[in-house]
Amino acid sequence: MMKKYGLIGYPLTHSFSKRFFTEKFETERIDSTYDNFEIETIQKFPDIIKNNPELIGLNVTIPYKEQVIPFLDELNDSALEIGAVNTVKITRTESGVHLKGFNTDTFGFENSLKQLLKEYHKKALILGTGGASKALKFVLKNLDIEFISASIEELKENEIRYEEIDEKMMAERLLIINATPLGTYPKTDTFPPIPYEFISENHLLFDLVYNPEVTQFMAKGKAKGASVKNGYEMLLGQALKSYEIWNSKK
């Protein structure tokens, strides 16, 4: 029987996942399909499960990574702690359907970041406080990297305003992560408002954005001699990890 996978989110205009998996299945001659399920409300989620009996796995993207949780039967440890799910494993047996949520963003981010970390990357500055930043915090905590987040929303614990990012903070926090959509195609001329003049060659700038390949945030860091990396490898890592989870016997 053909295996079916998919992605839920809204809107789904530029889905990396569908392109990635469709190419993977063609290249590796795997008898599977990957579809986009664009739903304007999470209330439609149960219909997708019901109307697609061959569906064994879903990826979850904005704005449903948190909203999908009440519809699931079980969460793995990282998804539970983060409070966000990007992968759902669907197990169908005679006794019914079992939905288990995972977060593979953590796997993708950690593997991509680790290669670049130096012993002096002990403190991080996260730009943005949206859903994406939750998985990052989980990983940084595990790596023993202390962090603070810059927010434009109402401030919560361990958050600051962008205006508070000064020379001292930049000198202290040598890992800077862009977890905002600023710089994403087509608005490629945008970038997070931080004092780039205080970036040094010891800085590591990690951007979750992957299109364009080099964002303004990265280019400004590079101009100061910093190491930079975009979010493509993280995306690749989380996708492959999702596929592994969907096809594991556990």
Disulfide bonds with the S-S distance in Angstrom:
none
